[in-house]
Every structure is written in C-alpha cells, then in structure tokens.
Amino acid sequence: MRIYSSMTDKLSNDFFRGARANAPIGISVFAYGAVLGMICAQKGVEIYQLTLMNVFIFAGTSQFIIVDMWSNITEVLTIIIAALLINLRYFLIGASLNSLFKNSSLKDKFLFMHLVADENWAVTIERSKHETITPLFLFGGGICLFSIWSIGTYIGYIFAGFINDPSKYALDFAFIAIFTALCFNLYQNKTNLIPWTSAATVAYISESLFGGNLYIVFGAIAGSLVGVFLDGKRYV
C-alpha cells in the first residue's frame, strides 16, 4: 500500500510540475491564441467552430492556416492537406519522446500525444536531461497550455472588434518570441550550432524555392539528420 501511495504521489507531482513548468510560457501562448481568436471573428468563424478546432486540432500554426483559407472552405481537401503538411514535424517530435513513453500503454500515448505542443515538448525534453520524469509531466504541461490557449482564443474572439490590427500591438510577435526563448533553453553547447544552422539554411532555401510551409518540415528533417550523424560520429 505504501509503495502504491508513493507511486501515485509521484505521478500526481509530475502532472502539476509539468503544468507549473509551462505556466510562464502561457503569456505568449495566450497572446498568440488571442490573435487567432481575433482573426476567427473577422473571418466569420463561429465560436463553436473555434472550440472544435481547439479541441480536435490544438495546433496553433495549423489553425492559423485553416482560418486563413476559411473563405475557400469548399476546398476541404486542400485545407486538410495543408494542415497535415504543417504538422508533419510531430512525427519527429513523437520519435524524440520514445524513451519517455517506453512503459506507457497505447491508450496513454494517444491521449498524451494529442496535447503535445512545441512548447511543452521543449520544456519536457529540457527537464528530462536533468531529472527523471514520467509522461504525466508532458501531459500536465499540455493541459496547462491547452487551457491558456483556449482562453486566449475566446478573449481575442470577444474583443476582436476593438483591435483590427494585432501587429499594431506586437501581438503577432508572441509566436516568434516564445520559440526564441525555447531555443535558448534547449541550447547545450557549440555542437548544437551545426544542426541548427543546417536546419535554418535548408528551411530558408526551401521557403525560397517552394513557398508555403513545407520549409518547416524540410528544415526539421535536415537538422535532425545532421544531429543524428554528429551523435553517431561521437560514439564511433
């Protein structure tokens, strides 16, 4: 009984620690969500449709793409393909979490991975380098960010009439700011610069050649491959 109680406390603590660790990021997530809410209101998206997107998609960039194409909603297949392409990076994110989910059931993997965002993934990866955590740390962060994101989208939706241009108040910069901060947290040493530079270079070239959002996927794959290659050479 004592062992079971100890394990339960550990899991509970991991959930709340994950939520607390991601709470500071919530400021930028809230601002970014508010911008989406404003755009949804201006595009004529109903609030229940925004809610369904938050619950079933919960991927900021994809939601922006979907809303941007909202006027051509008849082209459902095009919208779906665009959203899938921008979310291809989650295959890489999922692979990087393999060791964390080693002893988890398939049901838990489906539940927890649905709430994986770039932010709580980065926080979880960084924290796992220094201490032992369970998937509930990731899940707690996901619940925290999902709640803040949803509230932000609703606030933006409600007050859209008062702010016609979010960039005027630098709200559109929230997305860039949070990822810049996450990169600094993930940085370990100079060896990170090579895969990061490779990813940035390939992303820039891809965006110049193809446009759209495929540059995110190509850049991520290039950076990952270079990182794997360098790690392999280190242990040879």
BALOBA-1460 file (C-alpha; in Angstrom, 3 decimals):
// residues 236
<rec num="1" residu="m" x="0.000" y="0.000" z="0.000"/>
<rec num="2" residu="r" x="2.836" y="2.377" z="0.882"/>
<rec num="3" residu="i" x="4.576" y="1.661" z="-2.452"/>
<rec num="4" residu="y" x="1.333" y="2.283" z="-4.367"/>
<rec num="5" residu="s" x="0.760" y="5.548" z="-2.485"/>
<rec num="6" residu="s" x="4.308" y="6.657" z="-3.253"/>
<rec num="7" residu="m" x="3.878" y="5.922" z="-6.975"/>
<rec num="8" residu="t" x="0.545" y="7.793" z="-7.035"/>
<rec num="9" residu="d" x="2.122" y="10.818" z="-5.366"/>
<rec num="10" residu="k" x="4.983" y="10.743" z="-7.870"/>
<rec num="11" residu="l" x="2.587" y="10.696" z="-10.841"/>
<rec num="12" residu="s" x="0.446" y="13.456" z="-9.347"/>
<rec num="13" residu="n" x="3.507" y="15.575" z="-8.635"/>
<rec num="14" residu="d" x="4.772" y="15.084" z="-12.194"/>
<rec num="15" residu="f" x="1.454" y="16.321" z="-13.600"/>
<rec num="16" residu="f" x="1.464" y="19.506" z="-11.522"/>
<rec num="17" residu="r" x="5.185" y="20.075" z="-12.006"/>
<rec num="18" residu="g" x="4.631" y="19.887" z="-15.745"/>
<rec num="19" residu="a" x="1.796" y="22.398" z="-15.510"/>
<rec num="20" residu="r" x="3.879" y="24.787" z="-13.385"/>
<rec num="21" residu="a" x="6.920" y="24.480" z="-15.665"/>
<rec num="22" residu="n" x="4.841" y="25.514" z="-18.672"/>
<rec num="23" residu="a" x="2.839" y="28.261" z="-16.957"/>
<rec num="24" residu="p" x="5.405" y="31.045" z="-17.682"/>
<rec num="25" residu="i" x="5.170" y="30.235" z="-21.388"/>
<rec num="26" residu="g" x="1.438" y="30.780" z="-21.075"/>
<rec num="27" residu="i" x="1.824" y="34.545" z="-21.516"/>
<rec num="28" residu="s" x="2.993" y="34.166" z="-25.102"/>
<rec num="29" residu="v" x="0.590" y="31.275" z="-25.768"/>
<rec num="30" residu="f" x="-2.278" y="33.462" z="-24.527"/>
<rec num="31" residu="a" x="-1.245" y="36.355" z="-26.786"/>
<rec num="32" residu="y" x="-0.829" y="34.067" z="-29.793"/>
<rec num="33" residu="g" x="-4.215" y="32.480" z="-29.121"/>
<rec num="34" residu="a" x="-5.821" y="35.903" z="-28.810"/>
<rec num="35" residu="v" x="-4.558" y="36.812" z="-32.282"/>
<rec num="36" residu="l" x="-6.159" y="33.636" z="-33.668"/>
<rec num="37" residu="g" x="-9.423" y="34.467" z="-31.904"/>
<rec num="38" residu="m" x="-9.438" y="37.952" z="-33.446"/>
<rec num="39" residu="i" x="-8.805" y="36.575" z="-36.930"/>
<rec num="40" residu="c" x="-11.537" y="33.957" z="-36.478"/>
<rec num="41" residu="a" x="-14.067" y="36.643" z="-35.571"/>
<rec num="42" residu="q" x="-13.023" y="38.775" z="-38.559"/>
<rec num="43" residu="k" x="-13.237" y="35.766" z="-40.907"/>
<rec num="44" residu="g" x="-16.730" y="34.871" z="-39.741"/>
<rec num="45" residu="v" x="-15.744" y="31.667" z="-37.920"/>
<rec num="46" residu="e" x="-18.385" y="30.755" z="-35.351"/>
<rec num="47" residu="i" x="-17.226" y="30.371" z="-31.754"/>
<rec num="48" residu="y" x="-18.335" y="26.727" z="-31.658"/>
<rec num="49" residu="q" x="-16.169" y="26.085" z="-34.733"/>
<rec num="50" residu="l" x="-13.236" y="27.720" z="-32.947"/>
<rec num="51" residu="t" x="-13.914" y="25.458" z="-29.968"/>
<rec num="52" residu="l" x="-13.920" y="22.347" z="-32.161"/>
<rec num="53" residu="m" x="-10.598" y="23.408" z="-33.693"/>
<rec num="54" residu="n" x="-9.084" y="23.923" z="-30.250"/>
<rec num="55" residu="v" x="-10.257" y="20.528" z="-29.002"/>
<rec num="56" residu="f" x="-9.610" y="18.331" z="-32.031"/>
<rec num="57" residu="i" x="-6.639" y="20.072" z="-33.661"/>
<rec num="58" residu="f" x="-4.865" y="22.058" z="-30.918"/>
<rec num="59" residu="a" x="-2.028" y="23.094" z="-33.203"/>
<rec num="60" residu="g" x="-1.597" y="26.837" z="-33.446"/>
<rec num="61" residu="t" x="0.087" y="27.063" z="-36.833"/>
<rec num="62" residu="s" x="-2.372" y="24.648" z="-38.451"/>
<rec num="63" residu="q" x="-5.317" y="26.547" z="-37.016"/>
<rec num="64" residu="f" x="-3.966" y="29.800" z="-38.467"/>
<rec num="65" residu="i" x="-3.635" y="28.127" z="-41.882"/>
<rec num="66" residu="i" x="-7.158" y="26.720" z="-41.702"/>
<rec num="67" residu="v" x="-8.628" y="30.088" z="-40.733"/>
<rec num="68" residu="d" x="-6.595" y="31.850" z="-43.420"/>
<rec num="69" residu="m" x="-8.159" y="29.526" z="-46.030"/>
<rec num="70" residu="w" x="-11.604" y="29.801" z="-44.458"/>
<rec num="71" residu="s" x="-13.055" y="31.841" z="-47.324"/>
<rec num="72" residu="n" x="-12.418" y="28.824" z="-49.594"/>
<rec num="73" residu="i" x="-13.962" y="26.333" z="-47.191"/>
<rec num="74" residu="t" x="-15.370" y="24.352" z="-50.131"/>
<rec num="75" residu="e" x="-11.803" y="23.200" z="-50.835"/>
<rec num="76" residu="v" x="-11.823" y="20.951" z="-47.775"/>
<rec num="77" residu="l" x="-9.234" y="18.531" z="-49.159"/>
<rec num="78" residu="t" x="-6.747" y="21.357" z="-49.779"/>
<rec num="79" residu="i" x="-7.199" y="22.644" z="-46.247"/>
<rec num="80" residu="i" x="-6.719" y="19.163" z="-44.763"/>
<rec num="81" residu="i" x="-3.543" y="18.542" z="-46.784"/>
<rec num="82" residu="a" x="-2.115" y="21.933" z="-45.784"/>
<rec num="83" residu="a" x="-2.797" y="21.230" z="-42.106"/>
<rec num="84" residu="l" x="-1.255" y="17.750" z="-42.356"/>
<rec num="85" residu="l" x="1.883" y="19.079" z="-44.056"/>
<rec num="86" residu="i" x="2.480" y="21.715" z="-41.394"/>
<rec num="87" residu="n" x="2.038" y="19.055" z="-38.695"/>
<rec num="88" residu="l" x="4.498" y="16.559" z="-40.182"/>
<rec num="89" residu="r" x="7.042" y="17.803" z="-37.638"/>
<rec num="90" residu="y" x="5.092" y="15.929" z="-34.957"/>
<rec num="91" residu="f" x="6.452" y="12.667" z="-36.353"/>
<rec num="92" residu="l" x="9.896" y="13.912" z="-35.354"/>
<rec num="93" residu="i" x="8.606" y="15.237" z="-32.034"/>
<rec num="94" residu="g" x="6.930" y="11.896" z="-31.297"/>
<rec num="95" residu="a" x="10.098" y="9.989" z="-32.127"/>
<rec num="96" residu="s" x="12.116" y="12.166" z="-29.747"/>
<rec num="97" residu="l" x="9.722" y="11.211" z="-26.914"/>
<rec num="98" residu="n" x="10.127" y="7.465" z="-27.453"/>
<rec num="99" residu="s" x="12.190" y="6.910" z="-24.288"/>
<rec num="100" residu="l" x="9.673" y="8.862" z="-22.178"/>
<rec num="101" residu="f" x="6.781" y="6.647" z="-23.341"/>
<rec num="102" residu="k" x="8.718" y="3.372" z="-23.143"/>
<rec num="103" residu="n" x="6.480" y="1.854" z="-20.431"/>
<rec num="104" residu="s" x="3.225" y="3.590" z="-21.384"/>
<rec num="105" residu="s" x="0.130" y="1.935" z="-22.793"/>
<rec num="106" residu="l" x="-1.104" y="2.697" z="-26.305"/>
<rec num="107" residu="k" x="-4.127" y="4.485" z="-24.816"/>
<rec num="108" residu="d" x="-1.915" y="6.798" z="-22.755"/>
<rec num="109" residu="k" x="0.259" y="7.535" z="-25.787"/>
<rec num="110" residu="f" x="-2.763" y="8.605" z="-27.846"/>
<rec num="111" residu="l" x="-4.151" y="10.737" z="-25.005"/>
<rec num="112" residu="f" x="-0.911" y="12.444" z="-24.042"/>
<rec num="113" residu="m" x="0.392" y="12.987" z="-27.575"/>
<rec num="114" residu="h" x="-2.778" y="14.814" z="-28.600"/>
<rec num="115" residu="l" x="-1.834" y="17.563" z="-26.145"/>
<rec num="116" residu="v" x="1.799" y="17.794" z="-27.220"/>
<rec num="117" residu="a" x="2.685" y="21.260" z="-28.461"/>
<rec num="118" residu="d" x="6.085" y="22.600" z="-29.438"/>
<rec num="119" residu="e" x="6.302" y="24.419" z="-26.119"/>
<rec num="120" residu="n" x="5.575" y="21.628" z="-23.629"/>
<rec num="121" residu="w" x="7.654" y="19.244" z="-25.762"/>
<rec num="122" residu="a" x="10.671" y="21.582" z="-25.497"/>
<rec num="123" residu="v" x="10.183" y="22.038" z="-21.741"/>
<rec num="124" residu="t" x="9.861" y="18.261" z="-21.251"/>
<rec num="125" residu="i" x="12.972" y="17.473" z="-23.302"/>
<rec num="126" residu="e" x="14.983" y="20.080" z="-21.398"/>
<rec num="127" residu="r" x="13.769" y="18.848" z="-17.996"/>
<rec num="128" residu="s" x="14.377" y="15.165" z="-18.834"/>
<rec num="129" residu="k" x="18.091" y="15.920" z="-19.254"/>
<rec num="130" residu="h" x="18.375" y="16.817" z="-15.576"/>
<rec num="131" residu="e" x="15.870" y="14.581" z="-13.782"/>
<rec num="132" residu="t" x="13.637" y="11.546" z="-14.176"/>
<rec num="133" residu="i" x="10.098" y="12.412" z="-15.235"/>
<rec num="134" residu="t" x="7.044" y="10.495" z="-16.423"/>
<rec num="135" residu="p" x="4.708" y="11.208" z="-19.372"/>
<rec num="136" residu="l" x="2.408" y="12.968" z="-16.896"/>
<rec num="137" residu="f" x="4.888" y="15.842" z="-16.795"/>
<rec num="138" residu="l" x="4.311" y="16.297" z="-20.529"/>
<rec num="139" residu="f" x="0.551" y="15.854" z="-20.086"/>
<rec num="140" residu="g" x="0.382" y="18.391" z="-17.267"/>
<rec num="141" residu="g" x="2.134" y="20.904" z="-19.475"/>
<rec num="142" residu="g" x="-0.255" y="20.092" z="-22.305"/>
<rec num="143" residu="i" x="-3.337" y="20.653" z="-20.134"/>
<rec num="144" residu="c" x="-1.865" y="23.939" z="-18.904"/>
<rec num="145" residu="l" x="-1.138" y="25.228" z="-22.419"/>
<rec num="146" residu="f" x="-4.438" y="23.956" z="-23.841"/>
<rec num="147" residu="s" x="-6.376" y="25.830" z="-21.137"/>
<rec num="148" residu="i" x="-4.434" y="29.061" z="-21.630"/>
<rec num="149" residu="w" x="-4.613" y="28.769" z="-25.421"/>
<rec num="150" residu="s" x="-8.381" y="28.231" z="-25.381"/>
<rec num="151" residu="i" x="-8.983" y="31.159" z="-23.028"/>
<rec num="152" residu="g" x="-6.771" y="33.346" z="-25.213"/>
<rec num="153" residu="t" x="-8.700" y="32.455" z="-28.376"/>
<rec num="154" residu="y" x="-12.027" y="33.236" z="-26.683"/>
<rec num="155" residu="i" x="-10.807" y="36.580" z="-25.312"/>
<rec num="156" residu="g" x="-9.466" y="37.506" z="-28.749"/>
<rec num="157" residu="y" x="-12.732" y="36.449" z="-30.368"/>
<rec num="158" residu="i" x="-14.819" y="38.518" z="-27.972"/>
<rec num="159" residu="f" x="-12.702" y="41.669" z="-28.231"/>
<rec num="160" residu="a" x="-11.909" y="41.399" z="-31.956"/>
<rec num="161" residu="g" x="-13.972" y="44.478" z="-32.673"/>
<rec num="162" residu="f" x="-11.645" y="46.651" z="-30.596"/>
<rec num="163" residu="i" x="-8.370" y="45.553" z="-32.246"/>
<rec num="164" residu="n" x="-8.415" y="45.429" z="-36.035"/>
<rec num="165" residu="d" x="-4.653" y="45.069" z="-36.456"/>
<rec num="166" residu="p" x="-2.961" y="42.742" z="-33.870"/>
<rec num="167" residu="s" x="0.501" y="43.610" z="-35.263"/>
<rec num="168" residu="k" x="-0.005" y="47.209" z="-34.119"/>
<rec num="169" residu="y" x="0.310" y="45.935" z="-30.538"/>
<rec num="170" residu="a" x="3.049" y="43.402" z="-31.371"/>
<rec num="171" residu="l" x="0.710" y="40.511" z="-30.550"/>
<rec num="172" residu="d" x="1.806" y="38.725" z="-33.721"/>
<rec num="173" residu="f" x="5.364" y="38.655" z="-32.352"/>
<rec num="174" residu="a" x="4.372" y="36.349" z="-29.474"/>
<rec num="175" residu="f" x="4.942" y="33.216" z="-31.575"/>
<rec num="176" residu="i" x="8.493" y="34.272" z="-32.548"/>
<rec num="177" residu="a" x="9.322" y="35.374" z="-29.013"/>
<rec num="178" residu="i" x="8.346" y="32.112" z="-27.358"/>
<rec num="179" residu="f" x="10.303" y="29.965" z="-29.810"/>
<rec num="180" residu="t" x="13.372" y="32.150" z="-29.441"/>
<rec num="181" residu="a" x="13.191" y="31.631" z="-25.679"/>
<rec num="182" residu="l" x="12.735" y="27.871" z="-26.105"/>
<rec num="183" residu="c" x="15.799" y="27.663" z="-28.345"/>
<rec num="184" residu="f" x="17.921" y="29.292" z="-25.662"/>
<rec num="185" residu="n" x="16.629" y="26.778" z="-23.099"/>
<rec num="186" residu="l" x="17.434" y="23.828" z="-25.360"/>
<rec num="187" residu="y" x="20.918" y="25.076" z="-26.237"/>
<rec num="188" residu="q" x="23.635" y="22.915" z="-24.641"/>
<rec num="189" residu="n" x="26.952" y="23.695" z="-26.307"/>
<rec num="190" residu="k" x="28.579" y="24.679" z="-29.596"/>
<rec num="191" residu="t" x="27.780" y="21.304" z="-31.157"/>
<rec num="192" residu="n" x="24.136" y="22.428" z="-31.324"/>
<rec num="193" residu="l" x="25.077" y="25.175" z="-33.759"/>
<rec num="194" residu="i" x="25.823" y="22.799" z="-36.640"/>
<rec num="195" residu="p" x="22.398" y="21.036" z="-36.822"/>
<rec num="196" residu="w" x="20.608" y="24.301" z="-36.001"/>
<rec num="197" residu="t" x="22.430" y="26.151" z="-38.762"/>
<rec num="198" residu="s" x="21.739" y="23.281" z="-41.169"/>
<rec num="199" residu="a" x="18.037" y="23.350" z="-40.303"/>
<rec num="200" residu="a" x="17.857" y="27.133" z="-40.753"/>
<rec num="201" residu="t" x="19.716" y="27.011" z="-44.080"/>
<rec num="202" residu="v" x="17.554" y="24.240" z="-45.561"/>
<rec num="203" residu="a" x="14.406" y="25.948" z="-44.278"/>
<rec num="204" residu="y" x="15.415" y="29.247" z="-45.880"/>
<rec num="205" residu="i" x="16.229" y="27.609" z="-49.229"/>
<rec num="206" residu="s" x="13.016" y="25.549" z="-49.167"/>
<rec num="207" residu="e" x="10.887" y="28.604" z="-48.425"/>
<rec num="208" residu="s" x="12.578" y="30.495" z="-51.266"/>
<rec num="209" residu="l" x="12.058" y="27.643" z="-53.737"/>
<rec num="210" residu="f" x="8.643" y="26.289" z="-52.782"/>
<rec num="211" residu="g" x="6.967" y="28.888" z="-50.562"/>
<rec num="212" residu="g" x="4.178" y="27.717" z="-48.278"/>
<rec num="213" residu="n" x="5.016" y="25.958" z="-45.020"/>
<rec num="214" residu="l" x="6.948" y="22.919" z="-46.207"/>
<rec num="215" residu="y" x="10.169" y="24.684" z="-45.199"/>
<rec num="216" residu="i" x="9.375" y="23.823" z="-41.565"/>
<rec num="217" residu="v" x="9.316" y="20.105" z="-42.334"/>
<rec num="218" residu="f" x="12.399" y="20.174" z="-44.586"/>
<rec num="219" residu="g" x="14.361" y="22.244" z="-42.087"/>
<rec num="220" residu="a" x="13.402" y="19.960" z="-39.188"/>
<rec num="221" residu="i" x="14.359" y="16.806" z="-41.106"/>
<rec num="222" residu="a" x="17.704" y="18.305" z="-42.201"/>
<rec num="223" residu="g" x="18.579" y="19.433" z="-38.681"/>
<rec num="224" residu="s" x="17.578" y="16.065" z="-37.227"/>
<rec num="225" residu="l" x="19.650" y="14.093" z="-39.741"/>
<rec num="226" residu="v" x="22.718" y="16.253" z="-39.138"/>
<rec num="227" residu="g" x="22.240" y="15.877" z="-35.389"/>
<rec num="228" residu="v" x="21.961" y="12.088" z="-35.664"/>
<rec num="229" residu="f" x="25.054" y="11.968" z="-37.875"/>
<rec num="230" residu="l" x="27.099" y="14.023" z="-35.406"/>
<rec num="231" residu="d" x="25.945" y="11.912" z="-32.443"/>
<rec num="232" residu="g" x="26.858" y="8.765" z="-34.366"/>
<rec num="233" residu="k" x="30.378" y="10.037" z="-35.045"/>
<rec num="234" residu="r" x="30.799" y="10.912" z="-31.367"/>
<rec num="235" residu="y" x="30.317" y="7.287" z="-30.291"/>
<rec num="236" residu="v" x="32.306" y="5.651" z="-33.117"/>
